[in-house]
């Protein structure tokens, strides 16, 4: 197992899951390891879930390191463009 650090945190949001249904997400897990599906040696893996609804209430991302950096930059850019009173 190549997981270096597993970061867990709480969050508040929604995700679209299997079958196109939306569900609340409350848990975040981020780690760098071998992917399950992505065609890469290692990926940054991001799981958004609601454990109270069982294992199917989960959205998983497997991103190359470069794609993960682009995601972080895009999130920061989008939030920087929003008036501060809307993000507090």
Secondary structure, 3 states (H helix, E strand, C coil): CCCCCCEEEEEEEEEECHHHCEEEEEEEEEEEECCCCCCCCCEEEEEEECHHHCCCCEEEEEECHHHHHHHHHHHHHHHHCCCHHHHC
